[in-house]
């Protein structure tokens, strides 16, 4: 079985992000593997233990520094990596086409794992664009899945805590949610072994992708500012609960 895991190089959630100009960030901060992608790698590693002759290939697209994220994926259990080198950060449409071309050049996938989302852009688009490009089914925010022959049954977490069960034929794409598993931290021997695992590097330009009809461009970035205001609810416990429910329903509009 061939399992591909798409991973992304993202700024550390604990890093202080500084905006440069209108639409760029200062990249002199710590970058990590996208946390949701860790769940994807863990799922692939768990599947490898169940199915003999399974190979896990980690794929990433990014600038030169993104190779460190690929090494992290290798330390977590991937057998080899493919690095699509780019001097700029393409949008989700170009990224999906690049991933499709790279995976098809490398082999025939059985399952492609991705993270449910990326913590930097939170576009929620790449996995669906990749699925459309490959003409394969996609399940997102997967919290449980099992393999049954050439089919995958995925439980997907929906809004309000609902669960949707999807049965997909392979090949397919599984978008890992945070509740799918608990990623293990690589040990020192795992990290040392990852240094010797092969990474094939190609450039985005050499893929000779067909230019998309449209594109997305980030025009402006600005810091997120949370506006909070406190409110004291007086009265008896019963009155306070009724008032709280009213505020949540009519003002906050969360229920």
C-alpha positions as CSV (number, residue, x, y, z in Angstrom):
1,X,0.0,0.0,0.0
2,X,1.2,3.5,-0.8
3,X,0.2,6.2,1.6
4,X,1.0,9.9,0.9
5,X,0.9,12.5,3.6
6,X,0.7,16.1,2.6
7,X,2.4,18.4,5.2
8,X,2.9,22.1,5.5
9,X,5.6,24.3,7.0
10,X,3.8,26.9,9.3
11,X,4.8,29.5,11.9
12,X,4.9,28.2,15.5
13,X,1.6,29.1,17.3
14,X,3.7,30.4,20.1
15,X,5.7,32.8,17.9
16,X,5.2,36.5,17.8
17,X,4.1,37.3,14.2
18,X,5.3,40.6,12.8
19,X,3.6,41.9,9.6
20,X,5.9,43.4,7.0
21,X,4.3,45.8,4.5
22,X,0.7,44.9,3.7
23,X,0.7,41.2,3.0
24,X,3.9,39.5,4.3
25,X,5.1,38.3,7.7
26,X,8.6,38.3,9.1
27,X,9.7,34.8,8.5
28,X,12.6,35.0,11.0
29,X,10.5,33.1,13.5
30,X,10.3,29.5,14.5
31,X,8.4,27.3,12.0
32,X,7.0,23.9,12.7
33,X,5.0,21.1,11.0
34,X,1.3,22.0,10.8
35,X,-0.2,20.5,14.0
36,X,-3.1,18.9,12.1
37,X,-0.6,17.2,9.8
38,X,1.0,15.5,12.8
39,X,-2.4,13.7,13.3
40,X,-2.3,12.7,9.6
41,X,1.2,11.2,9.9
42,X,0.3,9.4,13.1
43,X,-2.8,7.9,11.3
44,X,-0.6,6.8,8.4
45,X,2.0,5.2,10.8
46,X,-0.8,3.4,12.6
47,X,-2.1,2.0,9.3
48,X,1.3,0.8,8.3
49,X,1.4,-1.4,11.4
50,X,-1.9,-3.0,10.2
51,X,-1.0,-3.5,6.5
52,X,2.1,-5.3,5.4
53,X,4.3,-3.8,2.6
54,X,3.1,-0.2,3.3
55,X,5.2,2.8,2.3
56,X,4.6,6.3,3.7
57,X,5.7,9.2,1.6
58,X,5.6,12.7,3.0
59,X,5.1,15.5,0.5
60,X,5.5,19.3,1.1
61,X,5.6,22.4,-0.9
62,X,7.5,25.5,0.3
63,X,10.6,27.5,0.5
64,X,14.0,26.1,1.3
65,X,13.4,26.1,5.1
66,X,10.4,23.8,4.6
67,X,12.8,20.8,4.3
68,X,13.0,20.8,8.1
69,X,9.3,20.1,8.3
70,X,9.8,17.2,5.9
71,X,12.5,15.9,8.2
72,X,10.0,16.1,11.1
73,X,7.6,14.0,9.2
74,X,10.3,11.4,8.5
75,X,11.1,11.3,12.2
76,X,7.4,10.7,13.0
77,X,7.2,7.6,10.7
78,X,7.3,8.5,7.0
79,X,9.7,6.4,5.0
80,X,10.8,9.0,2.5
81,X,9.9,12.5,1.4
82,X,9.3,14.6,-1.6
83,X,10.1,18.3,-1.4
84,X,8.5,20.7,-3.9
85,X,10.8,23.7,-3.7
86,X,9.2,27.1,-4.4
87,X,10.5,30.6,-4.1
88,X,7.0,31.9,-3.2
89,X,3.9,30.7,-1.4
90,X,1.3,29.7,-4.0
91,X,-2.4,29.6,-3.3
92,X,-4.4,26.5,-2.7
93,X,-5.2,25.9,-6.4
94,X,-1.6,25.9,-7.5
95,X,-0.6,23.9,-4.4
96,X,-3.2,21.2,-5.1
97,X,-2.1,21.0,-8.8
98,X,1.5,20.7,-7.7
99,X,0.7,17.9,-5.2
100,X,-1.3,16.1,-7.8
101,X,1.4,16.2,-10.4
102,X,4.1,15.1,-7.9
103,X,2.1,12.2,-6.5
104,X,1.2,10.9,-9.9
105,X,4.8,11.1,-11.0
106,X,5.9,9.1,-8.0
107,X,3.3,6.4,-8.0
108,X,-0.3,5.3,-7.5
109,X,-1.7,6.4,-4.1
110,X,-4.1,4.2,-2.1
111,X,-4.7,6.8,0.6
112,X,-3.7,10.4,0.9
113,X,-3.7,11.9,4.4
114,X,-3.8,15.6,5.0
115,X,-4.4,17.7,8.1
116,X,-8.0,19.0,8.4
117,X,-6.7,22.6,8.1
118,X,-3.5,24.7,8.3
119,X,-3.1,27.0,11.2
120,X,-1.6,29.8,9.2
121,X,-4.1,30.5,6.4
122,X,-7.0,28.2,7.5
123,X,-8.3,28.1,4.0
124,X,-9.8,24.6,4.2
125,X,-9.4,24.3,0.4
126,X,-6.3,22.3,-0.6
127,X,-7.6,18.8,0.2
128,X,-10.8,19.4,-1.7
129,X,-9.0,20.9,-4.7
130,X,-6.6,18.0,-4.6
131,X,-9.5,15.5,-4.5
132,X,-11.1,17.3,-7.5
133,X,-7.9,17.2,-9.4
134,X,-7.4,13.5,-8.8
135,X,-11.1,12.7,-9.1
136,X,-11.1,10.9,-5.7
137,X,-13.5,11.2,-2.7
138,X,-12.5,13.3,0.3
139,X,-13.5,13.1,4.0
140,X,-12.7,16.0,6.3
141,X,-12.3,16.5,10.0
142,X,-12.0,12.7,10.4
143,X,-12.1,11.6,14.1
144,X,-12.1,7.8,13.4
145,X,-11.6,5.5,10.4
146,X,-11.1,1.9,9.5
147,X,-9.9,0.0,6.5
148,X,-12.2,-2.7,5.0
149,X,-10.6,-4.2,1.9
150,X,-10.4,-1.5,-0.7
151,X,-12.8,0.8,1.2
152,X,-12.3,3.3,4.0
153,X,-15.0,4.1,6.5
154,X,-14.5,7.5,8.1
155,X,-16.3,9.2,10.9
156,X,-16.3,13.0,10.4
157,X,-17.1,15.5,13.2
158,X,-19.8,17.9,12.1
159,X,-21.2,21.1,13.7
160,X,-22.9,20.8,17.0
161,X,-21.1,17.6,17.8
162,X,-22.8,15.5,15.1
163,X,-20.9,12.6,13.4
164,X,-21.2,11.8,9.7
165,X,-20.1,8.4,8.6
166,X,-18.6,8.2,5.1
167,X,-17.6,5.0,3.2
168,X,-15.1,5.7,0.4
169,X,-13.4,3.5,-2.1
170,X,-9.6,3.8,-2.4
171,X,-7.9,5.9,-3.6
172,X,-9.3,8.6,-1.3
173,X,-8.2,11.6,0.8
174,X,-8.6,11.6,4.6
175,X,-8.4,15.0,6.3
176,X,-7.3,14.3,9.9
177,X,-9.0,16.1,12.7
178,X,-7.3,16.7,16.1
179,X,-9.5,14.1,17.8
180,X,-8.4,11.3,15.4
181,X,-5.3,10.4,17.5
182,X,-2.6,11.7,19.8
183,X,0.7,12.2,17.8
184,X,3.8,10.7,19.4
185,X,6.9,12.8,19.9
186,X,9.8,11.4,17.9
187,X,12.6,9.9,20.1
188,X,16.2,10.8,19.5
189,X,16.9,7.6,17.6
190,X,13.9,8.5,15.4
191,X,15.3,11.9,14.7
192,X,18.8,10.4,13.9
193,X,17.3,7.9,11.5
194,X,15.3,10.6,9.8
195,X,18.5,12.3,8.8
196,X,19.4,9.3,6.6
197,X,16.0,8.8,5.0
198,X,15.8,10.0,1.4
199,X,14.2,13.3,0.3
200,X,13.7,13.9,-3.4
201,X,13.7,17.6,-4.2
202,X,12.0,19.0,-7.3
203,X,11.1,22.6,-8.2
204,X,7.7,23.9,-8.7
205,X,8.6,25.3,-12.1
206,X,9.8,21.9,-13.4
207,X,6.3,20.4,-12.9
208,X,5.1,22.5,-15.9
209,X,1.7,23.1,-14.4
210,X,-1.2,24.5,-16.5
211,X,-1.9,28.0,-15.3
212,X,-5.3,28.2,-13.5
213,X,-8.1,30.4,-14.8
214,X,-8.2,32.2,-11.5
215,X,-6.0,32.8,-8.4
216,X,-6.1,34.1,-4.9
217,X,-3.9,36.8,-3.6
218,X,-3.5,38.1,-0.1
219,X,-4.0,41.9,-0.3
220,X,-3.6,42.8,3.4
221,X,-2.8,41.3,6.7
222,X,-3.6,42.8,10.1
223,X,-3.2,41.7,13.7
224,X,-6.3,40.1,15.2
225,X,-7.5,42.2,18.1
226,X,-10.0,40.7,20.6
227,X,-12.5,43.1,21.9
228,X,-13.9,41.9,25.2
229,X,-16.3,43.5,27.7
230,X,-17.4,42.2,31.0
231,X,-20.9,42.2,32.3
232,X,-22.1,41.4,35.8
233,X,-25.4,39.5,35.9
234,X,-27.3,40.2,39.2
235,X,-30.2,38.4,40.7
236,X,-31.0,35.0,42.0
237,X,-29.3,31.9,40.4
238,X,-32.5,31.2,38.4
239,X,-32.7,34.8,37.2
240,X,-29.0,34.9,36.3
241,X,-29.3,31.8,34.2
242,X,-32.3,33.1,32.3
243,X,-30.5,36.4,31.7
244,X,-27.3,34.5,30.6
245,X,-29.3,32.4,28.1
246,X,-30.9,35.6,26.7
247,X,-27.6,37.3,26.3
248,X,-26.0,34.3,24.6
249,X,-29.0,33.9,22.3
250,X,-29.8,37.6,21.4
251,X,-26.5,39.4,21.8
252,X,-23.7,36.9,21.3
253,X,-25.9,34.8,19.0
254,X,-24.1,31.6,19.8
255,X,-27.1,29.5,20.7
